[in-house]
Amino acid sequence: MRAIRPPFTTRRGTGTRRHSPAVVVASLAAALALTATACGPTEETNAGDKPSDSSSESSGDKITIPADLQDRLKERGIDLDKWRDGEWKNWDKDKWLREARDYVNPIIEDLWDPERMRDAEEPDKPVEEEDISGDAGVTDPTPQPVEATSVNAPYDGDAPEAGKLFFDGPEGSLVCSATVVKDPANPGKSNMVWTAGHCVHAGKSGGWYRNIAFVPSYNNGDLPISELESAAKEEIAPHGIWWGEWAQTSEEWISEGAATGGLGAPFDFAVIHVTPEKGGDGKSLEETVGAALPVDFNAPATPEIDSMKATGYPAAPPFDGQKLFQCGDKPGRLSINAQDPTMHRIGCTMTGGSSGGGWIATGQDGQPALVSNTSIGPVTAGWLAGPRLGDEAKGIYEAVSEKYAGR
C-alpha cells in the first residue's frame, strides 16, 4: 500500500501500478478499511442473505454468469467478451457493480502472471487517533509489539491453509491474504476462502473489486525477490490459481465501509467460493492443499482467550509481500465505535498486505479454528485488530456454503 498519514490505519490489500517497483508495497492503513470496489447503484441488498439460485456457477474451467445477472450487465452496457479483452479496466461509475447480488468475476486466463503478482500493492485506509473509542471498559491498553516471524518453508507444510489474494481496483493491482476454510455442505471438499471484506468490495464509496484470485502457498519455497523474478510459475503458485466465482461480505461493510476513519471495520470479513483457473484435476481446493480450517462463531470472550495467531503476507516495509509471516499474542479488546461490536487486538509488526489473513485460536474441541481476520493496524506497525465473528459472519459463511451444496 501507499504510506499512511494518520497514526492508525487499516491492514489492507496492496495496490500496484503496472510499472511500479517489483516489491509489493502494502500499506498498514488499508487494513482497517475493508475492500470496496465499485461505485454503482445506490440500492443495497443484504450481503448476508442466502443468494438466489441465479447466482454464478462454474462449468469446467470457466465461470458462467446467470441469465438475470447477464441481463443487468447488458443494461449497464457491459459485454463479457469485451470485459475479458480489457473492458474490466473501465472503472466508470456505471460500470462499477456495487450491489451484493451483482458480484461477477469471469476468469481471464493467465492474467495473474508471476510479474503481475509480484508487483501488486496495497491501498491505504487510515484511521485517526480520535477514531478509537475512549471507553476504557471496552478498549484495553495498547499491546506491546510482537515481532512477526517467518513461516518455515515449504509453507504448505506448516500453514497449508494460508495464501495470497490478488485483485484489481481503480488504482491498480492489489493484494491481501486469505485462508482456506471448511465447507459444511461439502465436507473434505471445500472451495471456500476467508478474507477481509475490504479485500473484495470497496465499501460505501465503491463496489466489487475485479479479477479476484487466490494463490494458496504463494512462493512456497520462500524464495527471495531476486530469485522470484526468474522463478517458474509453479514455484510461485504451486497449487495453481483459484478464481473467485462468488463472494459475499457484510451489508455493514457495503453500506458503511470507508477508506478513512475505520467505519465498517467490526464487520470487515468476507467469504469467497473459488474455482481453478485451468480446470484442475477435479479436486477441490481443500483436497489440493490438504487442509482447511473450521470457523468458530462462538469463540469465548476476548479476555478468556489465551492466544491468537495471525498469518499473512505483509508487504509494506520492512517486508516485501513475497513471504509468509505469523504473530502470536494474547488478545485484548479494541472499540472503534461504541455502537459496534468490539474487535480483537494483538501485538504484531506485520504491515499492509497481511490484511484478510486468518487469526487462529484453539477451538472448544481443542483443535485450531479461524476466529477472526486481519483488518486494521497503526502506521507504526505495532498491533493488528480483527473483527469478532458473530451472527452476521455466520450468515455469510452459511449462505456461501449452501449456495454450492452438493457441487
CORTA-V70107 format. One record per residue. N is the residue number from 1. RES is the residue in three letters. OMEGA is omega in degrees with one decimal (* if undefined). Layout:
N_RES_OMEGA ; N_RES_OMEGA
This chain:
1_MET_175.2 ; 2_ARG_-178.8 ; 3_ALA_-175.9 ; 4_ILE_-174.8 ; 5_ARG_-172.3 ; 6_PRO_-176.4 ; 7_PRO_-179.1 ; 8_PHE_-177.8 ; 9_THR_177.6 ; 10_THR_177.5 ; 11_ARG_-170.0 ; 12_ARG_176.1 ; 13_GLY_-175.8 ; 14_THR_-177.6 ; 15_GLY_-179.8 ; 16_THR_171.9 ; 17_ARG_-174.3 ; 18_ARG_-177.4 ; 19_HIS_179.2 ; 20_SER_-179.7 ; 21_PRO_-178.2 ; 22_ALA_-179.7 ; 23_VAL_177.6 ; 24_VAL_-179.6 ; 25_VAL_-178.1 ; 26_ALA_-175.2 ; 27_SER_-179.5 ; 28_LEU_-176.0 ; 29_ALA_-174.9 ; 30_ALA_-174.6 ; 31_ALA_-175.2 ; 32_LEU_-179.7 ; 33_ALA_-177.9 ; 34_LEU_-178.2 ; 35_THR_175.0 ; 36_ALA_-170.8 ; 37_THR_-164.7 ; 38_ALA_170.9 ; 39_CYS_-174.2 ; 40_GLY_-176.5 ; 41_PRO_-178.3 ; 42_THR_-178.9 ; 43_GLU_-178.6 ; 44_GLU_170.4 ; 45_THR_-175.1 ; 46_ASN_-179.0 ; 47_ALA_179.8 ; 48_GLY_179.6 ; 49_ASP_176.6 ; 50_LYS_-178.3 ; 51_PRO_-180.0 ; 52_SER_-179.5 ; 53_ASP_-177.0 ; 54_SER_-178.6 ; 55_SER_-171.2 ; 56_SER_177.4 ; 57_GLU_178.3 ; 58_SER_177.3 ; 59_SER_-175.7 ; 60_GLY_-178.3 ; 61_ASP_-179.9 ; 62_LYS_174.3 ; 63_ILE_178.4 ; 64_THR_-176.4 ; 65_ILE_-179.3 ; 66_PRO_-173.5 ; 67_ALA_-176.7 ; 68_ASP_177.5 ; 69_LEU_176.4 ; 70_GLN_179.1 ; 71_ASP_180.0 ; 72_ARG_177.8 ; 73_LEU_179.3 ; 74_LYS_177.7 ; 75_GLU_177.9 ; 76_ARG_-178.3 ; 77_GLY_-178.6 ; 78_ILE_177.6 ; 79_ASP_-173.0 ; 80_LEU_177.1 ; 81_ASP_177.2 ; 82_LYS_177.9 ; 83_TRP_-179.3 ; 84_ARG_-178.8 ; 85_ASP_176.2 ; 86_GLY_179.4 ; 87_GLU_178.7 ; 88_TRP_179.3 ; 89_LYS_179.2 ; 90_ASN_-176.8 ; 91_TRP_174.3 ; 92_ASP_-176.6 ; 93_LYS_-177.2 ; 94_ASP_-179.1 ; 95_LYS_-178.0 ; 96_TRP_-175.9 ; 97_LEU_-172.4 ; 98_ARG_-171.6 ; 99_GLU_-178.5 ; 100_ALA_-176.7 ; 101_ARG_-172.6 ; 102_ASP_176.5 ; 103_TYR_176.7 ; 104_VAL_-173.6 ; 105_ASN_-177.8 ; 106_PRO_-178.5 ; 107_ILE_171.6 ; 108_ILE_-173.1 ; 109_GLU_175.9 ; 110_ASP_175.0 ; 111_LEU_-178.6 ; 112_TRP_175.8 ; 113_ASP_-175.9 ; 114_PRO_-177.9 ; 115_GLU_-178.4 ; 116_ARG_177.6 ; 117_MET_-178.3 ; 118_ARG_-172.8 ; 119_ASP_-177.6 ; 120_ALA_-178.1 ; 121_GLU_-178.5 ; 122_GLU_176.1 ; 123_PRO_-177.2 ; 124_ASP_178.8 ; 125_LYS_-174.2 ; 126_PRO_175.0 ; 127_VAL_-178.7 ; 128_GLU_177.7 ; 129_GLU_-177.3 ; 130_GLU_177.6 ; 131_ASP_179.2 ; 132_ILE_-177.4 ; 133_SER_178.7 ; 134_GLY_-178.5 ; 135_ASP_-176.4 ; 136_ALA_178.6 ; 137_GLY_-177.5 ; 138_VAL_-179.7 ; 139_THR_179.4 ; 140_ASP_179.2 ; 141_PRO_-180.0 ; 142_THR_-178.4 ; 143_PRO_173.3 ; 144_GLN_179.2 ; 145_PRO_174.1 ; 146_VAL_-177.6 ; 147_GLU_175.5 ; 148_ALA_179.0 ; 149_THR_-178.6 ; 150_SER_176.4 ; 151_VAL_179.9 ; 152_ASN_175.9 ; 153_ALA_-1.5 ; 154_PRO_-176.1 ; 155_TYR_-178.6 ; 156_ASP_171.9 ; 157_GLY_-177.1 ; 158_ASP_-178.0 ; 159_ALA_-174.1 ; 160_PRO_-178.4 ; 161_GLU_-174.7 ; 162_ALA_178.0 ; 163_GLY_-176.5 ; 164_LYS_-178.3 ; 165_LEU_179.0 ; 166_PHE_178.9 ; 167_PHE_-179.5 ; 168_ASP_174.6 ; 169_GLY_-178.8 ; 170_PRO_-176.3 ; 171_GLU_179.5 ; 172_GLY_-179.0 ; 173_SER_-172.5 ; 174_LEU_177.8 ; 175_VAL_170.0 ; 176_CYS_173.2 ; 177_SER_-176.9 ; 178_ALA_-173.0 ; 179_THR_174.1 ; 180_VAL_179.6 ; 181_VAL_-178.3 ; 182_LYS_178.1 ; 183_ASP_-177.6 ; 184_PRO_-177.3 ; 185_ALA_-179.6 ; 186_ASN_-176.2 ; 187_PRO_178.1 ; 188_GLY_-176.4 ; 189_LYS_-176.4 ; 190_SER_169.8 ; 191_ASN_-175.7 ; 192_MET_-178.9 ; 193_VAL_178.8 ; 194_TRP_177.4 ; 195_THR_177.5 ; 196_ALA_177.4 ; 197_GLY_-177.5 ; 198_HIS_176.4 ; 199_CYS_177.1 ; 200_VAL_-174.8 ; 201_HIS_-174.0 ; 202_ALA_178.3 ; 203_GLY_-170.8 ; 204_LYS_-178.1 ; 205_SER_-177.3 ; 206_GLY_-177.3 ; 207_GLY_-176.9 ; 208_TRP_171.8 ; 209_TYR_-173.8 ; 210_ARG_177.6 ; 211_ASN_-179.4 ; 212_ILE_-178.2 ; 213_ALA_-177.7 ; 214_PHE_177.7 ; 215_VAL_178.2 ; 216_PRO_178.5 ; 217_SER_177.2 ; 218_TYR_-178.2 ; 219_ASN_-172.5 ; 220_ASN_-177.1 ; 221_GLY_177.8 ; 222_ASP_-179.4 ; 223_LEU_175.2 ; 224_PRO_-175.2 ; 225_ILE_178.7 ; 226_SER_178.7 ; 227_GLU_179.8 ; 228_LEU_-177.6 ; 229_GLU_178.8 ; 230_SER_-177.3 ; 231_ALA_176.0 ; 232_ALA_-179.1 ; 233_LYS_-179.5 ; 234_GLU_176.8 ; 235_GLU_-178.8 ; 236_ILE_-179.2 ; 237_ALA_-172.3 ; 238_PRO_-179.8 ; 239_HIS_176.9 ; 240_GLY_178.6 ; 241_ILE_-174.4 ; 242_TRP_-177.4 ; 243_TRP_178.8 ; 244_GLY_179.6 ; 245_GLU_174.4 ; 246_TRP_177.6 ; 247_ALA_174.0 ; 248_GLN_172.9 ; 249_THR_-174.7 ; 250_SER_174.3 ; 251_GLU_-179.6 ; 252_GLU_178.9 ; 253_TRP_-178.9 ; 254_ILE_-174.7 ; 255_SER_-173.1 ; 256_GLU_-174.2 ; 257_GLY_-176.0 ; 258_ALA_-179.1 ; 259_ALA_177.5 ; 260_THR_174.0 ; 261_GLY_175.9 ; 262_GLY_179.7 ; 263_LEU_178.9 ; 264_GLY_-175.6 ; 265_ALA_179.2 ; 266_PRO_179.5 ; 267_PHE_-175.7 ; 268_ASP_178.9 ; 269_PHE_-179.4 ; 270_ALA_176.1 ; 271_VAL_-180.0 ; 272_ILE_171.0 ; 273_HIS_-171.4 ; 274_VAL_175.8 ; 275_THR_-176.1 ; 276_PRO_-179.2 ; 277_GLU_-174.4 ; 278_LYS_-179.6 ; 279_GLY_174.8 ; 280_GLY_-178.6 ; 281_ASP_-179.4 ; 282_GLY_179.9 ; 283_LYS_175.4 ; 284_SER_175.8 ; 285_LEU_-179.8 ; 286_GLU_178.8 ; 287_GLU_-177.8 ; 288_THR_-178.5 ; 289_VAL_177.3 ; 290_GLY_-178.9 ; 291_ALA_172.0 ; 292_ALA_-178.1 ; 293_LEU_169.1 ; 294_PRO_177.7 ; 295_VAL_-178.0 ; 296_ASP_178.9 ; 297_PHE_179.4 ; 298_ASN_179.1 ; 299_ALA_178.5 ; 300_PRO_174.7 ; 301_ALA_-174.5 ; 302_THR_-178.2 ; 303_PRO_-177.9 ; 304_GLU_-179.6 ; 305_ILE_-176.4 ; 306_ASP_-175.7 ; 307_SER_170.8 ; 308_MET_180.0 ; 309_LYS_178.5 ; 310_ALA_-179.0 ; 311_THR_178.1 ; 312_GLY_178.6 ; 313_TYR_-179.7 ; 314_PRO_-173.0 ; 315_ALA_177.4 ; 316_ALA_-179.6 ; 317_PRO_10.5 ; 318_PRO_179.9 ; 319_PHE_-179.4 ; 320_ASP_176.0 ; 321_GLY_-174.4 ; 322_GLN_-175.1 ; 323_LYS_-176.4 ; 324_LEU_-179.3 ; 325_PHE_177.5 ; 326_GLN_171.1 ; 327_CYS_175.5 ; 328_GLY_-178.1 ; 329_ASP_171.6 ; 330_LYS_-174.8 ; 331_PRO_169.7 ; 332_GLY_-178.1 ; 333_ARG_176.7 ; 334_LEU_177.6 ; 335_SER_174.3 ; 336_ILE_-178.8 ; 337_ASN_-175.4 ; 338_ALA_-179.0 ; 339_GLN_-178.4 ; 340_ASP_177.3 ; 341_PRO_173.7 ; 342_THR_-179.3 ; 343_MET_170.7 ; 344_HIS_176.7 ; 345_ARG_177.4 ; 346_ILE_171.5 ; 347_GLY_-178.9 ; 348_CYS_-178.8 ; 349_THR_177.2 ; 350_MET_-176.5 ; 351_THR_-178.9 ; 352_GLY_-172.8 ; 353_GLY_174.9 ; 354_SER_-179.4 ; 355_SER_-180.0 ; 356_GLY_179.9 ; 357_GLY_-175.3 ; 358_GLY_171.7 ; 359_TRP_-174.1 ; 360_ILE_174.2 ; 361_ALA_178.1 ; 362_THR_-178.8 ; 363_GLY_-178.6 ; 364_GLN_178.8 ; 365_ASP_179.3 ; 366_GLY_-179.2 ; 367_GLN_179.6 ; 368_PRO_179.5 ; 369_ALA_175.7 ; 370_LEU_-177.2 ; 371_VAL_178.8 ; 372_SER_174.9 ; 373_ASN_179.5 ; 374_THR_-179.9 ; 375_SER_-174.8 ; 376_ILE_177.4 ; 377_GLY_-178.8 ; 378_PRO_177.7 ; 379_VAL_-178.2 ; 380_THR_172.4 ; 381_ALA_178.2 ; 382_GLY_-179.7 ; 383_TRP_175.2 ; 384_LEU_174.3 ; 385_ALA_179.5 ; 386_GLY_-177.1 ; 387_PRO_171.0 ; 388_ARG_-174.4 ; 389_LEU_-178.9 ; 390_GLY_-173.6 ; 391_ASP_-179.1 ; 392_GLU_179.2 ; 393_ALA_179.7 ; 394_LYS_179.3 ; 395_GLY_178.8 ; 396_ILE_-180.0 ; 397_TYR_-178.1 ; 398_GLU_179.5 ; 399_ALA_179.3 ; 400_VAL_178.4 ; 401_SER_-178.3 ; 402_GLU_-178.8 ; 403_LYS_-177.4 ; 404_TYR_-179.9 ; 405_ALA_177.0 ; 406_GLY_-179.5 ; 407_ARG_*
